[in-house]
Amino acid sequence: MAEVTNELLYEVLKSIHSRMDKLDTGLSDLRSEMITMRGALVTVQQDVHHIYSRLDRVDQRLDRIENRLELRELAEAQARFEEHP
């Protein structure tokens, strides 16, 4: 078996240190990407919320329009009925 010397241990520790630096850099990159993705997700959630809000307003307007049309149709039907007894 090879003799373990301080120089050999030093080289192994340098190698481990270098690999740990690469891992730390990679982890930092992943954190940045996650923060970016979280921001994009929040933006999408806000957009969906705005779409639902606008859709709700359009739905309310459509209900009012339908109610007016039904009232108009009812008035027209009553007027026709009164013209032709």
C-alpha positions as CSV (number, residue, x, y, z in Angstrom):
1,M,0.0,0.0,0.0
2,A,1.2,3.5,-0.8
3,E,2.6,5.6,1.9
4,V,0.3,8.4,3.0
5,T,2.2,11.6,3.2
6,N,1.3,15.2,4.0
7,E,1.8,16.1,0.3
8,L,-0.7,13.4,-0.8
9,L,-3.2,14.5,1.8
10,Y,-2.7,18.1,0.7
11,E,-3.4,17.2,-2.9
12,V,-6.5,15.3,-2.0
13,L,-7.8,18.2,0.1
14,K,-7.1,20.7,-2.7
15,S,-9.1,18.5,-5.0
16,I,-12.0,18.3,-2.6
17,H,-11.8,22.0,-2.0
18,S,-12.0,22.6,-5.8
19,R,-15.0,20.3,-6.2
20,M,-16.7,22.0,-3.3
21,D,-16.2,25.4,-4.9
22,K,-17.8,24.1,-8.1
23,L,-20.7,22.7,-6.1
24,D,-21.1,26.0,-4.3
25,T,-21.2,27.8,-7.6
26,G,-23.7,25.4,-9.1
27,L,-25.9,25.7,-6.0
28,S,-25.8,29.5,-6.3
29,D,-26.8,29.3,-10.0
30,L,-29.7,27.0,-9.0
31,R,-30.8,29.4,-6.4
32,S,-30.8,32.2,-8.9
33,E,-32.8,30.2,-11.3
34,M,-35.3,29.2,-8.6
35,I,-35.8,32.9,-7.7
36,T,-36.3,33.7,-11.3
37,M,-38.8,30.9,-11.7
38,R,-40.6,32.0,-8.5
39,G,-40.9,35.5,-9.9
40,A,-42.3,34.2,-13.2
41,L,-44.8,32.0,-11.4
42,V,-46.0,35.0,-9.4
43,T,-46.4,37.0,-12.6
44,V,-48.4,34.2,-14.2
45,Q,-50.6,33.9,-11.0
46,Q,-51.3,37.7,-11.2
47,D,-52.1,37.5,-14.9
48,V,-54.6,34.6,-14.2
49,H,-56.1,36.6,-11.4
50,H,-56.6,39.6,-13.7
51,I,-58.1,37.4,-16.4
52,Y,-60.6,36.0,-13.9
53,S,-61.4,39.5,-12.7
54,R,-62.0,40.8,-16.2
55,L,-64.0,37.7,-17.1
56,D,-66.2,38.2,-14.0
57,R,-66.9,41.8,-15.1
58,V,-67.7,40.7,-18.6
59,D,-70.1,38.0,-17.2
60,Q,-71.8,40.6,-15.0
61,R,-72.3,42.9,-18.1
62,L,-73.6,40.0,-20.1
63,D,-76.1,39.2,-17.3
64,R,-77.3,42.8,-17.4
65,I,-77.6,42.8,-21.2
66,E,-79.6,39.5,-21.1
67,N,-81.9,41.0,-18.4
68,R,-82.5,44.1,-20.6
69,L,-83.2,41.9,-23.6
70,E,-85.6,39.7,-21.7
71,L,-87.5,42.9,-20.4
72,R,-87.6,44.3,-24.0
73,E,-88.8,41.0,-25.4
74,L,-91.4,40.8,-22.7
75,A,-92.6,44.4,-23.4
76,E,-92.7,43.7,-27.2
77,A,-94.7,40.5,-26.6
78,Q,-97.1,42.4,-24.4
79,A,-97.4,45.2,-27.0
80,R,-98.2,42.6,-29.7
81,F,-100.7,40.9,-27.5
82,E,-102.5,44.2,-26.8
83,E,-102.6,45.1,-30.5
84,H,-104.2,41.7,-31.4
85,P,-106.7,40.9,-28.7
